[in-house]
Amino acid sequence: MNNDNETPEERRERLRHQELKHPSSSIHGNNLSDLVGGLGWKGTGILILIILLGIVCYAAFFR
């Protein structure tokens, strides 16, 4: 495939496949985009809300 005709989405997918072949190129073989991509938009929103709620509770109890 010619890289000039490659769309950004195809390039990301190709790079992701290369990273999966060589997991030492990333921290643990996965990354945040894989996590968010697997959760979907609802799961990502819930995860963000849980993190924000944790920060608020920490700030409220440990100040």
RALINQUI-V251937 format. One record per residue. N is the residue number from 1. SS is DSSP state (helix for helix, strand for strand, loop for the rest). PSI is psi in radians with two decimals (NA if undefined). Layout:
N;SS;PSI + N;SS;PSI
This chain:
1;loop;2.40 + 2;loop;2.23 + 3;helix;-0.39 + 4;helix;-0.54 + 5;helix;0.06 + 6;loop;2.26 + 7;loop;2.79 + 8;helix;-0.63 + 9;helix;-0.74 + 10;helix;-0.66 + 11;helix;-0.78 + 12;helix;-0.75 + 13;helix;-0.71 + 14;helix;-0.76 + 15;helix;-0.63 + 16;helix;-0.71 + 17;helix;-0.67 + 18;helix;-0.69 + 19;helix;-0.63 + 20;helix;-0.55 + 21;helix;-0.57 + 22;loop;1.38 + 23;helix;-0.29 + 24;helix;-0.23 + 25;helix;-0.29 + 26;loop;3.07 + 27;loop;-0.97 + 28;loop;0.33 + 29;loop;-0.06 + 30;loop;2.97 + 31;loop;3.14 + 32;helix;-0.63 + 33;helix;-0.60 + 34;helix;-0.70 + 35;helix;-0.86 + 36;helix;-0.67 + 37;helix;-0.58 + 38;helix;-0.49 + 39;helix;-0.61 + 40;helix;3.10 + 41;helix;-0.57 + 42;helix;-0.79 + 43;helix;-0.67 + 44;helix;-0.74 + 45;helix;-0.73 + 46;helix;-0.72 + 47;helix;-0.75 + 48;helix;-0.74 + 49;helix;-0.71 + 50;helix;-0.74 + 51;helix;-0.79 + 52;helix;-0.71 + 53;helix;-0.69 + 54;helix;-0.71 + 55;helix;-0.75 + 56;helix;-0.77 + 57;helix;-0.73 + 58;helix;-0.79 + 59;helix;-0.60 + 60;helix;-0.66 + 61;helix;-0.43 + 62;loop;0.47 + 63;loop;NA
